[in-house]
Amino acid sequence: MSDVILYDYWRSSASYRVRIALGLVNIPYRTVPIDLLAGIHKIPDFLKRNPQGLVPALEIDGIMMTQSLSIIEYLDETRPGQGLLPTDTLGRQRVRALSHAIAMDIHPICNLGVVGHVMDMVSAHGEDPDATRLDWMAKYIGGGLAGFEAMLAKGGAGADVGAGAVSSDFCHGSRPSMADICLIPQLYNARRWNVSLSHFPRIRAIERNCASIDAFANAHPDKCPR
């Protein structure tokens, strides 16, 4: 049995990122499902692992780690040669910027706790919470992905990089990086909330390329223990 343990919720974007990353660096792991809907992330035993009461938490190298992007960067630094981030400084900056555009701008305002609170507020005012949720997701996921699509056509310094960037297989260059690891879970969420991706040809091309890689396919929520 693997000594690497991922405390995971099957539909969590942040957990999904870490599952992909572990697959890309070929690290076997054991999953312990944490049911967010049942509130398991708030019980004392789990709070000892992550005081924020969030997933994922990853036990690896004898240490308990939290925060998906921090975990991915740790894996990149301790398992070199896997390309989760580029080796050049500008490349790393660009991948971080793309990753943060999703993980720090789109994801936080569309997660379970935030959207649930919004729905409670509108319901208290007699409005339709389900319609409000769909409108909220369309605005923030759709708008965020529009910005991401535009960022894909820009180089690390913000200059247009032309056809070279548009024709690359992934978010940055010819292999998946942390940016792709962040993008794919967000697209799963977009489809879950009926956010149209029709205006994002570059994003959809990257998604097709990622889908052919086992690490992405095996990390899909439909394949996760619940």
C-alpha positions as CSV (number, residue, x, y, z in Angstrom):
1,M,0.0,0.0,0.0
2,S,1.3,3.5,-0.9
3,D,2.6,5.7,1.9
4,V,1.3,8.7,0.0
5,I,-2.3,9.5,1.1
6,L,-4.6,12.0,-0.6
7,Y,-7.5,13.3,1.4
8,D,-9.8,14.0,-1.5
9,Y,-13.3,15.0,-2.5
10,W,-14.2,13.7,-5.9
11,R,-15.7,16.9,-7.3
12,S,-13.3,19.3,-5.7
13,S,-11.3,21.3,-8.3
14,A,-8.3,21.7,-6.0
15,S,-8.2,17.9,-5.3
16,Y,-8.6,17.2,-9.0
17,R,-5.5,19.3,-9.7
18,V,-3.5,17.3,-7.2
19,R,-4.7,14.0,-8.7
20,I,-3.5,15.1,-12.1
21,A,-0.2,16.2,-10.8
22,L,0.5,12.9,-8.9
23,G,-0.3,11.1,-12.1
24,L,2.0,13.2,-14.2
25,V,4.9,12.5,-11.8
26,N,4.0,8.8,-11.5
27,I,3.5,8.8,-7.8
28,P,1.1,6.0,-6.5
29,Y,-1.2,7.2,-3.8
30,R,-4.1,6.0,-1.6
31,T,-7.3,8.0,-1.5
32,V,-9.2,8.8,1.6
33,P,-12.6,10.4,0.5
34,I,-13.7,13.4,2.5
35,D,-17.4,14.1,1.9
36,L,-17.8,17.8,1.9
37,L,-21.6,17.6,1.6
38,A,-21.6,15.6,4.8
39,G,-19.3,18.1,6.5
40,I,-16.5,15.6,7.1
41,H,-14.0,18.4,6.4
42,K,-15.1,20.2,9.5
43,I,-14.7,17.4,12.1
44,P,-11.7,17.6,14.5
45,D,-9.8,14.7,13.0
46,F,-9.7,16.3,9.6
47,L,-9.0,19.8,11.0
48,K,-5.8,18.3,12.5
49,R,-4.7,17.6,8.9
50,N,-5.9,20.9,7.5
51,P,-6.9,23.7,10.0
52,Q,-8.7,25.5,7.1
53,G,-11.1,22.6,6.8
54,L,-10.5,22.3,3.0
55,V,-9.4,19.6,0.6
56,P,-7.0,18.5,-0.6
57,A,-4.6,17.4,2.1
58,L,-1.7,15.3,0.9
59,E,0.5,13.2,3.2
60,I,3.8,12.7,1.3
61,D,7.5,12.4,2.3
62,G,6.4,12.3,6.0
63,I,4.7,15.7,5.8
64,M,1.0,16.8,5.6
65,M,0.6,19.4,2.9
66,T,-2.3,21.6,1.9
67,Q,-3.1,24.1,-0.9
68,S,-3.1,22.5,-4.4
69,L,-0.7,24.9,-6.2
70,S,1.8,24.8,-3.3
71,I,1.7,21.0,-3.5
72,I,2.2,21.0,-7.3
73,E,5.2,23.3,-6.9
74,Y,6.6,21.0,-4.2
75,L,6.2,18.0,-6.6
76,D,8.0,20.0,-9.3
77,E,10.9,20.9,-7.0
78,T,11.3,17.5,-5.4
79,R,10.7,15.3,-8.5
80,P,12.6,17.3,-11.2
81,G,12.3,16.7,-14.9
82,Q,8.5,16.3,-14.9
83,G,7.9,19.7,-16.4
84,L,5.1,20.8,-14.1
85,L,6.7,24.2,-14.4
86,P,9.1,25.3,-17.1
87,T,12.8,25.6,-16.2
88,D,13.2,29.2,-17.5
89,T,12.2,32.2,-15.3
90,L,9.8,33.8,-17.8
91,G,8.2,30.5,-18.6
92,R,7.6,29.8,-14.9
93,Q,6.1,33.3,-14.5
94,R,3.7,32.7,-17.4
95,V,2.6,29.3,-16.1
96,R,2.0,30.7,-12.7
97,A,0.0,33.6,-14.1
98,L,-2.2,31.3,-16.1
99,S,-2.6,29.0,-13.1
100,H,-3.4,31.8,-10.7
101,A,-6.0,33.2,-13.1
102,I,-8.0,30.1,-12.5
103,A,-7.0,29.0,-9.0
104,M,-7.1,32.4,-7.4
105,D,-9.6,34.4,-9.5
106,I,-12.2,32.0,-10.8
107,H,-12.2,29.1,-8.3
108,P,-12.6,31.0,-5.0
109,I,-15.8,32.8,-5.9
110,C,-17.3,29.7,-7.5
111,N,-16.6,27.1,-4.8
112,L,-19.2,25.3,-2.6
113,G,-19.1,27.6,0.4
114,V,-19.3,30.9,-1.5
115,V,-22.0,29.9,-3.9
116,G,-24.0,28.2,-1.1
117,H,-23.9,31.4,0.9
118,V,-25.1,33.5,-2.1
119,M,-28.0,31.1,-2.7
120,D,-29.0,31.3,1.0
121,M,-29.0,35.1,0.7
122,V,-31.1,35.3,-2.4
123,S,-33.5,32.6,-1.1
124,A,-34.0,34.8,2.0
125,H,-35.1,37.6,-0.3
126,G,-37.6,35.4,-2.1
127,E,-35.5,35.0,-5.3
128,D,-34.8,31.8,-7.2
129,P,-31.6,30.3,-5.8
130,D,-31.1,27.8,-8.6
131,A,-31.4,30.5,-11.3
132,T,-29.1,32.8,-9.4
133,R,-26.5,30.0,-9.1
134,L,-26.5,29.5,-12.9
135,D,-26.2,33.2,-13.6
136,W,-23.3,33.5,-11.1
137,M,-21.4,30.6,-12.7
138,A,-22.0,31.9,-16.2
139,K,-20.6,35.3,-15.2
140,Y,-17.6,34.3,-13.2
141,I,-16.6,31.1,-15.0
142,G,-17.4,32.3,-18.4
143,G,-15.8,35.7,-17.9
144,G,-12.7,34.2,-16.3
145,L,-12.2,31.7,-19.1
146,A,-12.5,34.5,-21.7
147,G,-9.6,36.2,-20.0
148,F,-7.7,32.9,-19.9
149,E,-8.2,32.4,-23.6
150,A,-6.8,35.8,-24.3
151,M,-3.8,35.1,-22.0
152,L,-2.9,32.0,-24.0
153,A,-2.1,34.3,-26.9
154,K,0.3,36.3,-24.9
155,G,4.0,35.7,-24.0
156,G,5.5,35.9,-20.6
157,A,6.2,39.6,-20.9
158,G,2.6,40.3,-22.2
159,A,3.6,40.7,-25.8
160,D,1.7,39.0,-28.6
161,V,3.5,35.7,-29.5
162,G,1.6,35.0,-32.7
163,A,1.0,31.7,-34.3
164,G,3.6,29.9,-32.2
165,A,1.6,30.2,-29.0
166,V,-1.7,29.4,-30.7
167,S,-0.4,26.2,-32.3
168,S,1.3,24.8,-29.1
169,D,-0.3,21.7,-27.8
170,F,-0.8,22.9,-24.2
171,C,-1.1,26.1,-22.2
172,H,2.7,26.6,-22.4
173,G,4.7,24.6,-24.9
174,S,4.6,21.0,-25.9
175,R,3.9,19.3,-22.6
176,P,1.3,19.8,-19.8
177,S,2.2,22.1,-17.0
178,M,0.6,23.5,-13.8
179,A,-1.6,25.7,-16.0
180,D,-3.2,22.7,-17.8
181,I,-3.6,21.0,-14.4
182,C,-5.6,24.1,-13.3
183,L,-7.5,24.5,-16.5
184,I,-9.0,21.0,-16.9
185,P,-10.9,20.9,-13.6
186,Q,-12.3,24.3,-14.3
187,L,-13.7,23.1,-17.6
188,Y,-15.3,20.2,-15.8
189,N,-17.1,22.8,-13.6
190,A,-18.0,24.9,-16.5
191,R,-19.8,22.0,-18.2
192,R,-21.4,21.1,-14.9
193,W,-23.0,24.5,-14.7
194,N,-23.9,24.8,-18.4
195,V,-21.3,27.5,-19.2
196,S,-20.7,27.6,-22.9
197,L,-17.2,26.9,-24.1
198,S,-18.0,27.6,-27.8
199,H,-16.0,30.8,-27.9
200,F,-12.8,29.3,-26.6
201,P,-11.2,27.3,-29.4
202,R,-7.7,27.4,-27.9
203,I,-9.0,26.1,-24.5
204,R,-11.0,23.3,-26.2
205,A,-7.9,22.3,-28.2
206,I,-5.8,22.0,-25.1
207,E,-8.6,20.1,-23.4
208,R,-8.6,17.5,-26.2
209,N,-4.8,17.1,-25.9
210,C,-5.0,16.6,-22.2
211,A,-7.8,14.1,-22.5
212,S,-5.4,11.7,-24.4
213,I,-3.0,11.6,-21.4
214,D,-3.6,9.0,-18.7
215,A,-2.8,11.3,-15.8
216,F,-5.7,13.6,-16.8
217,A,-8.1,10.8,-17.7
218,N,-7.5,8.8,-14.6
219,A,-8.0,11.9,-12.3
220,H,-11.5,12.6,-13.7
221,P,-14.1,12.9,-11.0
222,D,-16.1,10.0,-12.5
223,K,-13.2,7.7,-11.7
224,C,-12.7,8.8,-8.1
225,P,-13.8,7.0,-4.9
226,R,-16.7,8.8,-3.2
